[in-house]
């Protein structure tokens, strides 16, 4: 072997190693972002430790979700202009600093402020990690890249749920934030010293400031308005103002897509079926599946009278199956195409939700575990396919924007689920309580039966939403 051949071989080996490490960094990014599910587990401890009440502690969640949803597309747009690696480093550094600052805060006000900065970091990771993973794999392995991406996200949810539950047994609430610091440091070091800086293709274009600001205001107003509407009432002046402000701001944003030389999201992309169809089905999937997070814990605690450990095992089962099915989906997407995998995933998800509607007063772990495993498998299969449909069809100069849009669709699905499915559950339970009032003499019995009837109603609703999402995904045209 001559010197030139040796040099070429060494060059290819170095490129492969760099790509592999970049892939690991992308996986860590999705893992870190998904770990925030641990905050839901820590909320009671944070409420007690910070001396807050149930209403005020909700701002820890509200400001985070609103900031992430409002900024994630804009951050993706910045990544497309200035480089994925640059935004990954900045986002990870902000995330790391926020974890430390939150754990050192001694008041709810400071926690809320640093939750906003954390949302900026988390949104950055969600916006660039799938794009980095896509560039780390060859064209023929894009399905595997997206399976790896969604699998890392599911693993973060699994680790966050189990880890936070374990930490809260022995340590104060600050530990839920501090335990993420080592992972963030590793991701930051890899990005700084190993990840190769990609060439930016759009730095010469002028930043669409008006579009970025109006999109952020519109999305944040909508998220906060929907979250507050359930808490303080839909006719509260603050809620009404936010709900009115949202469409006005988004209308101005839509206008900027035609006049800006480099809009946050090109109108051609918004009008393309592969993009809008994937985002719509992603929104519907998360809207439908969130009934589990909203209602299922109360079924376990109040109806079955099982403890937090049993709930944790069930949710961990769903996350474990989600992780495995994501990786399997990535492999088969490259073999048979993404459309079939996505439809199978949504079918599994819908079947799981429909089966959960018929859980009873004495359902055991095997039955519940089977139902929730179908849900986990469906999420993993579908999300890998949806990410593939978007990422593989956009140009490399818009990977960050596309990743951010998918993350936004997930956020809005959960927010709309809380606002609509939550209201449906309350209305349905009240209706069934009135119907049972004359038929039973025991109020506790009426309450249990009304809960189970409302439980069935919302899971049927979730199934219908998933079915609509499956139809949208199936009939969406894709370039690949």
N, C-alpha and C positions, 0 to 999 in steps of 0.2 A: 504494500500500500504506500503510494507516494505522499509527499508532504501536503499537497493540495487536498487529497482525499481525506487525510487525517484532519486537516483544518475544517473541511466541510462537515465531517462527522462530528467534530467537537462543537461546531457552530450549531448543528441541528440538535445535539444533545442539550446544549445550553438553552436554546429556544424552548425545547420541550420542558426542561426543568422550570424555566421562568413561567411558562404557561400553567404548569401544574401548581406552582406556588400561588399564582394569581387566582387559580380556581379555588384553592384552599382559603385565600383571603376573601373571595366572594362568598363562599359558604359561611365563613365566620361572620361576614356582614349580615347575611340573612338570619343567622343564628342569634346574633346580638340583638337585632331589631325585634325578633319574635319573642325574646326573653321578657318583654314588657308585660306579657300576660301574668307574670308573677306579681305585679302590683295589685291585681284583683284579689289575690290571696292575702296580700299584706294590708289591705284597706282597713279591716277592723283594728289591727294593731297600730296602724298609723293614726287612726281616729283617736284611740286611747292615748297614745304616746304624745300626740300634738295637742291634746285637749280640745279637739274639734267635735262638732256634731255631725250627724249623718248627712245633712244637707250640704254643709260646707266642704266636707271631705270629698264630695263628688267632683269638685273642681279639679282635683288631682287627675281625674280621668278626662273631664270635659276639655280642659285647655290643651291637654296632650293630643287628643283625637282631632280637635279642631285645627291646631297648628300643623300637625302632620298632614292632614287632608288638604289644607289650604296651600301648603308650601311644596309638597312633594313633586308636583309637575314642574313648578318653576325651578326647583333644584335640579331636576333631570335635564331641563333646558340649559341650565348653566354648565352641567357636566358635558353636554354635547358641544358646547362652545369652548370650554377651557380644559377639558380632559376628564375622563372618568376617574383616573388615579388621583388627580388633584382634589376633586370633590370627595372621594372616598377618604382621603387623609384628613381633610378638614372636618368631614362629618364624624369620623371616628374620634378625632381629637375633641370635638364638641361633646360627643356622647360620653367620652371618658371623663372630661371635666365635670359634666353634669352629674354623673354618678357620684363623684366625690363630694360635690357641693350639696347635693340632696341629702346625702348621708350625714353631712355636718350641720344641716339646718335644724334650728330649734323652734321654728314656728311654721304654721301652715302657709303663711304668705310667701316665705322664702322657698318653700317646697314647690309651690305653684309656679313661681318665677323660673326656677331651674327646671321644672317639668316642661316649660315652653322651650328652653334651650335644648333639653333632651329630645324633644319632638323634632327640632331642626336636625339634630344629628341622626335620629332614627329615620327620618324622611330621606336624608341623604343616602343612608345605607340601603334603604328599600329602592331608591331611584337608580343607583349605580351597580349594585351587586349582581342582579340578573344580567345586565349588560356586560360586565366584566366576565362573568361565567360564559356568556355567549362567545366572546372573543377568545376565550381560553380553549374552546373546543373547535374542531374542524367543522366545515359545512355539513358533513355527513353525520355529525354527532350532536347536532343542535337539540335534538330531543333529549338526549342524555344530559346535556347542559341544563336544560330547563327542569328535568327531573331532579338533578342534583340541587338546583336552586330551591325548588319547592320542598324537597326533602330536608334541606338544611333549615328552612323555615319551620317545618313541622317538628324537627328535632329540638329547635329552640323552644317551641311551645311545650313539648314534653318535658324538657329539662327545667323550664321555668316553673311549670306546675308542680313537679315533684320537688325540685330544689327549694322553692319558696315555702312549700308546706313543711318541709323538714327544718328549714332555717327558723321558721316562726315558732317551732316547738321549743327551741333552745336559745334563740338570740332575739334581740329587739328588731323592729322593722327596718332599721338602717342596713341590716345585713342583706336584705333583698336587693339593695342597690350596690353594696360593696362587693358582693360575690361576682358581679359582672366585670369588675375592673381588670382582673388578669386576662380575660378573653379579649377585652378591648385593647389592652397593651400589646398582646400578641398580634392582633390584626393590624394595629398601627405600625409596628415594627416591620412586619412583612411588606406592607404597602410602601413604606419609606425606603427600605433597603433592598428589596427584591423585585417588587412589581415594576415592570417596564413602563415608562411614560408613553402612552399612545399619542399619535399625532392628532392635534386638534384641527378640525376641518372648517370651523366657522368663527374663528376669533375675529376676523375682519368685519363680521356683521355687527350692526348696532343692536344693543340689547333692547328688547321690547319692554320698557319699564312700565308703560301704561297697561299693557296686557298682563304683565306679571302681578301688578298691584291690584287690578280689578278682579283677576282670577282669585287671588288670595283673599280679598275682602268678600267676594261672593261665596266662595266655598266655606270660609270660616264662619260667616254670618249664618249660612244654611245649617252647618253642623251644630253650632252653639244654639241657634234657634230651636232646632229639633230636639236637642238634648234638654234645654230648659223648658220647652213646652210641656213635657211630661212631668217636670218637677214642680213648676210654679204656675202652670196653667197657660193655655193657648191664647188667652185674651189679655195676658199681662202686657203692658206697653213695651217692655224690653223685647219680649218675644215677637210681638207684632212688628216692631221696627226692624228687627233682624230678618224676619221672613220677607218683608217688603224690600229691604236693602239687597238681599241675595240676588233676585232676578234682575234688578237694575244693574248691579255690578257685572253680572255674567253677560248681560246684553251688551254692555260696553266692551267687555272682553271679546265677545263674538265679532264685534265690529273691527277690533284691532287685528283680527286674523286676516283681514283683506287689505289693510293699509300698511302693515309693518313689513319691512324687508326680511326680518327673521322673527316671525311670531312665536310665541310660546308653544303653541300647537298649530301647525299648518292646517288651514281649512280643508285642504285635499286629504289630509290624514283623518280628520274628523269625519269626513264624508265617506271614507273607504269602508267597505263592508267588513273586511277582515279585522279592522281596528275597532269600529263601533260595535260590531257584533260580539267580539271577544269581551269588550268592556261591559256591555249590557249583560251578557250571560254571567260574567264574573260578579257583577253587582247583584244579580238575582240569586246566584248560588250562595253568596254570603248573607244576603237578606233572609233566605230560606233556612240556612243551617244555624243561624244565630238563635233560633228558638231553643236550641239545646242549652246554650249558655244562659239564656234568660229564664227558662222555666224548669229545665231538668234538675238543677240543684235543689229546688224546692220540693220536687217530687221525691227525690231521694231522702231529704231531711224530714219533711212534714208528713208524707204519705207512708213511705216505707220505714221511716224512723231509723234510718241508717246514718252512721257518722261520716265525718269528713274523710276518713281513710277510704271508705267504700266509694265515695264520690271521686276521690283522687285516683283510685284504681281504674274506675270506669273511664274517666277522662284521659288517663295515661294510656289505656288500651286504644282509645280512638286516635291519640297522637302517634302511638307506635305503629299502628296499621297505616296511618297517613304517611309516615316517614317511609316505610317499606314500599307502599304502593306508588309513591312519587318516583322512587328510583326505578321500579319495575316499569312504570309508565314511560319514563325517559327512554329506556331500552326499546320498548315496543313501538314508540312513536317513530323512531328511526327505521323500523322494520316495516310497519304496516300503515303508517300515517297517523296524524294527530286527530283527525275528525272522529274516527271510530273510537279511539281511546277516550276522547272527551265525552262523547255520548254515553259510552259504557259507564264512565265515572258519574255523570249526572243521574243515570238510571240507578246506579248503586246507591247514590246519595238519596234520591227520592224514595227508593225502596226502604232504606234504613229509617227515614223519617216517618214513612207511612206505617212501618212496623212498630215504631215507638209510640204511635198514637194508640195502640192497643195494649200497651203495658197496663197491668192491673194492680190491685191492692196488694197482691201477694207474689208479684213477679220476682224471680230469683236472678242471681248473678249471671248464669249462663244465657238466659233469654235477653237480659239487658245488654250483656257483653256482645252477643251476636248482632243485635240491632245497631249498637253504636260502632261496631267494627265495620259494618256496611257503610255507615256514614263516613268513617275515617278513610276507608278505601276509595269511596267516591270523591272525596275532597282531593286526595292525592292524585288520582288519575285525571280528574278534570283540570285542576290548576296547572299541572304540567302541560296539558294539551293547550290550554288557553294562553299560557306564557309563550309556548312555541308558536302559536298562530300569530301572535303580535310580533315577537322579537325576530322571527325568521322572515317576516315580510317587510319590515321597515329597513331603511338604509342604515349603515353604520353611523351616519351622522345624526341619527335620531333615536339611538338605543336608550339613552338616558330618559328622554321624554316618554318613550313607550313604557319603560319600566315604571316610571313615576305614575303614569296614567293607570296602569294595572293596580298599583298600590292604592291609588285614590278610589278606584272602583270597589276594592275590598273594604276600605274604611266606610264609604257611604252605604254599602250594603248593610253593615252592622248598625250604623246610625239609624237608617230608615227602619230596620227591623225593630230596634228599641222603641221608636216612635209609633210604628203602626201595629206590629205584632203585640207589643206590650199593651197598647190600648185595646186591641181585640181581646186579649186574655182577660183584662179587667171587665170589659163589657160583657163578655161571654159568661164569666163567672157570676156576675151580678144577675144576669138573665136566668141562669140555671138555679141560682139561690132562690129567686122569686118563685120559680116553677116548683121547686121542692118544698117551699115553705108550708104549703097546704097538705103535702103528701107525707111529711115526716114530722115528728114531734121533737126530735133531738136536733138542736142547732149544730153540734159538732159533726153529726152524721151528714146533715145537709151541706155543711162546709166542705167535707171530704168529697162527697159526690159531685158537688158543683165544681170543685177543683179538677176532678178527673174529667168531667165533661168539657170544661174549658181547655184542659190539657190536650184532649183529643182534637178539639176545634183548631187550636193553633198549630198542632203538628200536621193536621190535614191541610191547613193553609200553607204551611211551609212546603209540603209535598207539591201543591199546585204551583207555587212559585218556582220550585226546582224544575217542574215539568215545562213551564214556559221557558225557562232558561235553556233547557235541553233542545227545545224546538228552535230557539233563536240560534244556538250554536250550530245545530245541524244544517240549517238553511243558509248560514252565512258563507259567502263565497270567500275563498282564500287563494292567494297567488301561488301557494305551495301546497 
